[in-house]
Amino acid sequence: MAPPPPPVPKPRARYTRDSLAPNQSWERNLNTEYAANGVQQSTGDGDGAGYPSLEGISNLISTNIPSMAGMMAYISGSATAPSAPVAPTAPPSADSIANNISSHIPSLADTAHDVVQPSAPSSMEPAPAANNGGPSLDSVLSSLAKMPTISGVVSNVANLAVGSNTSTPSSTAGNQKSGPHTDVGALSNLVMSALDPKAGVTLPPLDVPTQPSRDVTTSSGNGQEDSDIHALASWASQEELDSDSSNEEEEDPPKEDPPAAPAANLNQPGRLKPTRPAPTPPRPPHQSKKPGKQKIPRAATIRVSRKKGGSGNASPKTAVVRADWLDVWKGFRHSVLWATLDGNQLSLWKKRTDRFSEMLFHTSSITNVKKQDKGRFSIYFRKKHYDFMAHSEEIQDGWVTSLQACRGQQGPAPSELQGQITIKDTRTKVYAAVLGHDLWIYPSKDSYQLGIASYCVPLNVSTVKPTGKHTFSLVTPYKTFNLSVDSSKDLSVWLDGLTATISSALSCSQVALRLWTNPYNKVCGDCGAADPEWASVNLLMVICHSCAGAHRALGTKLSKVRGLKLDNKVWTEPLMQLFVAYGNRLANQVWAPAVPAAEQLSPDASDSVRSEFIQKKYSLGRYKRLHALAMSPQLMGERLREVVCSNDIEETMALICSGAKVCQTDPQVPSSVQLAERAGQALQVELLRLNEYTEVPPHLPKTAPPRSDPAHSDAEEEELHGKLEEDRFLFSFENNSAACDVLDLREVLSVFVKDEGHQFEIVSLDEQLVCATNNEDDMLTHLVHILKVILPGGVSYAEVGGATAVSKACVLEMGGASQHTDAWLLLWEGGVSIHPTVRHMQPTLQIDMSMLSRHEMNATESTITMVTRDRCVTARFEDQYSCQTWYELLKKASSNQSAAPHSLYPVTHLMKGSVSPAIERCISHVTNYGLKVEGVYRRCGLATKVSQLVEALMTSPSSTHLESDEQGVLDAASALKKYIRQKEALFPEATRPDWVKAAVIAEERARFSAYRRLLRQLPDDNRATMSALFGHFYLVQVFSQVNKMSAQNLALVLVPSLFDSLSQDLLRLIREFIIHHTLLFLTQEKEEEEVEQITAL
């Protein structure tokens, strides 16, 4: 038997007009039979395409299905019957066919039996008439026509059979009508599915009668009349046929099932007319069109609980204005994007706060919008389409309705300046076009023709300048684009065109032009509107006309509003220098360094929303970044008088906005203005005079009640499913449904590990989340991912993996000058780590838990103070809840530390003596950070750094700063070796010959006894220090597969530090001290005797 043919691949939509080629293996067999039979059929085009005879196809089926050999002989005999009628032999019955199929294909036995007997007749009803005549030729051929690879051939066979059987006795026809013959069609389908399981044969349901096959009318001409054969492909609507995938991996556009076409008359004279094929059988509801390619979001990995409405206010929605999180498929590349529609443009953003979109297009480019199931809908752009998915049908309906309402709008005017440019930063070639006052960036020229852009750059807030022979820069308040073109001529064209567009968009006010040279001042400092023409002069904030009205409502004691065009007298040279040098950048750095994405003000916000936001920002100081001395007005006044004598405008602004008084109440003390004038600081004088009577409302710490306290729970809890994606946290209502909300991980203020059930808590700018996992490993995986995003570089894995509390705070070291340092505080099993957000500003500070002598909290000021022997550190938290939770975890860790043994190694309770604090400090540091550092103790540290560490360890080991990165570990290890050489004589000079003699003893038991005898003769401090060191080295060699430091390698680098010479005997001594540390140092005398006796036996 020939092997079953491979499945015929489904053609793509762009090729659906082409003929479907027959399967190659079938084609070869059929052509062989055709050559033997000698009958040729043609399409009439003269191409000579051959088709097999009836005898050929009958023999082929007989070869592949022996059980149908008799029927095929009957069919073949019918086609080649002579003119005189000959009674055909009786074909096998349907029961015999079913039995043959059951015997050859056991898996189809039950189905074949059900097809032959669809339903058992009721005992009260008469049985149908028996079909003694067997199946008709028409029924068999129509059933075989359902086989995809030979459907065209069977149609040809039908013509031949009809032409040759015109003289068939009428009694046969009468016999055919005795009952329906749907059983043969179903059995043919069963046979086809058995030959090729991948052929896609659909079996009819047992309770629904199979559709009758197409009627075949006998020809009125010659019996051997040739007929034209034409292979037809599935037809699709012109719009969907032209719609290609958004990339090469995307599945075909959705098609509507075509309506059924009338049957073709095979005996019609002339050429066959192509007719639209009948629709494919409907699929079951649970079966998708393409189960292997169904686009579904990635499954969630963690459970999340939060209060309803915690993500902020809902976005405004009208008939043509919408904003929601949507799942988007560009091909099979899935992403969750923030989609905004303003009636003219649809923009897709990775985050709400992004300034440049991921994709952007004008609604006039849309050719069709189609609604699908499960919240999905598709947007078509002629040759491309994109698939979207909303988390609810309500949002889906709203988007489909809004997009359909926006269709038909007039598109933007054609661009007069366009062409290919290269973005140097990413080294990508793009297609750029100037449309209105914006520069639109397209991935390619094809995308430009379709109207699908990546993002647009607003030219009314931009500045262009040449930077090279073929390069230029486009500077915006948000980003600087370094671009290049192919020639100097293209460079000149682009520079002239962009400069002209920018000039046409700008105002003619000289003050405005001067202030707008600072890119941050080209947009409103509150809402981001372009070309602001007003300013709050005392706050150094450039604002738009709409926000200026809300600023006036604040009162002149808080915000003094002036126009850039009208109030020319107020714009002195020092004031304009302040705005050009600082302006909106410094103002927002103080008043709004971090605003929740859901609360950010947009240019098209309503007056009520705008007024509420500005009241929160300035009157309530909700987003304000306070100065480190904000809780002490007296200290702030003293600090202000110090700062104004320098050129530090930024700290002066921070002090004023935190409530420091410029106007001096004590006439005996010189005012800040007088001090600045004496120091010759003109900009300081200008800023101080503008804020001489400014009254900033007192700071009110943000409160956030614990979510676990039912008394404070005003909103209902909602359970979500979460998954992490780069620097975002995606939430959905179902496990694999579309995202309903997204949290930017850079808005996280605190992370706390909870005691119960593998849970941790996230506190962000505007909400609190409780995340739960199934096991400890999953929780650690999610925690590490989040902390790697929010923490600065240089934090070790030991700190991240062992952290129980992580919070962002402002740190001030008491007794020193105010540095206003923003840092992340980590509470972990090794102590407290303080990592500045900007590493080069301040060094990392680490405090061992055992070094803490006192810690206290000031709930009113949201501060925690930690005191050690030589320093006092105070940290002010962003909100009271983070402060209280962090303090509770700090107290718990401190109490656990007190209850646990203080030593890192089990020595203190077994032997007398003490270990040097310097050695303890180095051992502790390497144990915490260096066990997995390759080559630790073998690789050398920086010579100058090591010398400094040794000096610091000798004077003040507890306060010596040790870096936690890899180089810091190497420096600490080298410092330990150098400290031992210089400070400690672990093996006294007089006893060294004895140690050498003991090391050369051949018998191991005697050698170990000599080691223990010599150890007992050492001073207590020496013995305790050696136990601590070799216990640490034992732990290092445990990780030798990672750090490559086995006991032998450690002995090679340690012998020169412990002895003056290097020999094999001393190497064996140190190696055995490391390997047998427990036996040599931690075994009591009685146990030693027992071990010796056991060894002797």
Number of C-alpha atoms within 10 A of each C-alpha: 7 11 9 15 16 15 14 16 9 9 15 12 21 13 13 16 14 12 13 18 10 16 16 13 14 17 16 12 15 22 17 14 22 21 15 13 14 12 15 14 18 16 18 15 8 7 8 11 11 16 26 26 27 27 23 23 24 22 18 19 16 17 14 15 17 15 20 20 18 16 24 23 16 18 22 19 18 22 21 14 17 12 11 8 12 13 11 13 11 13 19 18 15 22 16 14 18 24 16 18 24 17 13 14 15 13 12 19 16 11 19 26 18 15 22 19 14 16 10 8 11 8 7 6 7 8 10 9 8 9 16 14 17 19 24 17 18 18 21 22 21 22 23 23 23 20 19 17 21 17 18 19 19 24 19 20 21 23 22 21 25 21 21 21 18 15 14 18 12 9 8 13 12 10 15 20 12 15 12 14 22 19 25 25 26 24 25 20 21 22 20 20 18 18 18 15 15 14 18 13 17 15 16 15 11 14 8 8 12 16 9 13 17 14 13 17 14 18 18 12 10 10 16 13 13 17 21 17 20 15 13 16 16 19 16 18 10 8 14 21 21 16 20 21 20 22 14 9 12 18 18 17 23 15 12 10 14 15 10 12 11 11 14 15 15 22 20 13 12 10 14 16 13 12 13 17 16 14 13 11 10 10 10 8 6 6 9 11 12 9 8 7 12 11 20 14 19 14 15 18 17 19 19 22 18 19 17 14 13 15 19 13 9 10 11 10 14 11 14 17 20 20 20 23 25 24 23 26 21 17 18 19 12 16 16 25 23 22 23 19 22 17 19 19 15 18 22 25 20 20 20 22 14 12 14 19 20 16 20 23 23 21 23 17 21 22 18 16 19 13 16 14 9 14 18 23 20 19 19 22 22 17 17 21 26 19 22 24 27 23 22 16 14 10 18 22 16 17 24 18 15 20 23 17 14 22 18 12 14 12 12 11 8 11 12 11 14 20 15 18 21 18 16 14 10 8 10 11 17 19 19 23 22 23 17 16 18 19 20 22 24 26 18 18 17 12 18 20 11 17 18 23 25 20 22 22 22 17 25 20 27 23 20 19 13 16 12 11 12 16 22 19 20 18 19 21 17 15 13 15 16 17 21 24 20 13 11 14 10 17 21 13 13 20 18 12 15 22 16 11 19 18 14 13 14 17 15 11 12 12 18 22 15 15 22 25 16 21 21 24 30 27 25 25 24 23 20 19 20 19 22 25 25 24 28 20 23 24 26 27 24 32 30 22 16 20 23 23 16 19 22 15 13 16 13 15 13 22 25 20 22 21 22 21 15 12 12 12 6 13 16 10 10 15 22 20 15 18 26 19 15 18 27 26 19 22 22 20 16 24 21 19 13 16 18 19 18 16 13 16 19 13 16 12 14 11 13 9 14 21 19 12 20 20 17 13 18 20 16 16 24 18 21 22 22 22 24 24 18 21 18 11 15 13 13 21 21 12 18 22 19 14 19 26 20 14 16 13 19 14 20 23 24 24 25 25 28 27 22 26 24 22 16 14 10 8 7 7 8 12 18 26 24 15 18 23 16 12 15 15 18 16 20 27 23 20 23 24 15 16 23 18 14 23 19 19 14 14 17 12 16 14 13 15 14 15 18 9 8 9 9 11 13 10 11 9 14 13 17 21 23 26 21 18 13 10 15 19 16 21 24 23 18 16 19 16 22 28 30 20 20 22 20 18 19 15 17 21 22 29 27 22 21 16 9 8 12 17 20 23 19 20 20 18 19 17 18 23 17 20 24 22 18 13 11 11 11 14 19 20 11 17 19 15 15 23 19 14 15 19 21 15 14 13 19 14 15 15 20 22 15 16 24 21 25 26 24 26 27 22 26 21 17 12 9 7 9 15 15 17 20 22 23 23 25 27 26 22 19 21 20 22 22 24 25 24 19 13 13 8 11 15 13 19 16 20 20 17 22 14 14 17 11 12 17 14 19 13 14 10 17 21 23 22 19 18 16 18 11 9 12 16 16 20 25 23 25 23 23 21 19 27 24 19 16 25 20 14 18 23 13 12 19 20 12 13 16 12 9 9 12 12 14 14 15 15 20 17 9 12 16 13 14 15 20 15 14 23 22 19 20 24 22 18 21 25 17 18 19 27 23 19 22 18 18 24 27 17 15 16 21 15 12 9 14 22 17 12 24 24 14 16 23 15 12 12 19 18 18 19 17 18 20 25 17 18 16 21 25 26 28 31 24 25 28 25 19 17 22 17 16 11 10 16 13 18 17 14 10 8 12 12 11 12 18 14 13 21 22 15 14 9 8 12 15 12 17 21 16 17 20 16 13 14 18 11 10 15 14 16 16 21 23 22 20 19 25 25 20 21 24 20 26 21 15 26 21 16 16 18 11 14 18 19 25 20 22 17 17 23 21 20 16 20 18 16 18 19 17 9 9 13 13 10 16 23 22 17 21 21 24 19 25 26 20 16 21 15 15 20 23 18 15 12 10 9 12 16 13 11 15 15 11 9 10 8 6
